[in-house]
Amino acid sequence: MARGQLRADIDPESVVDQLWGACYHRLLIADLPLTEDFARTLVDNLVRGLR
């Protein structure tokens, strides 16, 4: 935010909740593994939305 790379109206706590919630959901659903590719996709999608 300080460098202007993220929107100023972002709530950092909700961002963490969104990332963790998606990962936790994968841990609870046995047929949907929590993989490095999934985590990378989550972060990529989230960062695009935060700009």
N, C-alpha and C positions, 0 to 999 in steps of 0.2 A: 504494500500500500504506500509506504513512504517513497518508493522509487517510481510510483505511478504505474506499476505493472498489474495491479488489481484495482477493481472498483472500490471507491471509498465507502460505499454503503454496505459492504460485506460484513456479516456477523461471523467472525472466525470460529466461534463455538459451534454454530450450526453447520459450518463446513466440516469440522471434525466429526460431528454427529452423522452427517451424510456419508462420509467415507467409512466410518466405523460401522454404521448401520448396515451398509451394503455388504461389508466383509463378514459381519456377524451373521447376517442372513444366510450367506453362503456356508458358513460353518454349521448352521442348523439344518440345512437341506442337504441330505446325504448325496443326492444325485447331481448336485451342482458344486463342483470343487472350487475352493479358493486357491486360484493359481496366480503366479506372477503376472501372466498376461492379463488376467481379469483385473488385478490391482493396478497395473499400468494403464489399462483402459479407463478405469474409474478416475484416476488422477488426471489423465489427459482430458477427459470429458469435463471434469470439474474445473480445471484450470481455464479451459476455453470459455466456460460460462462465467468465470470470475473476472475476466478481462474487460 
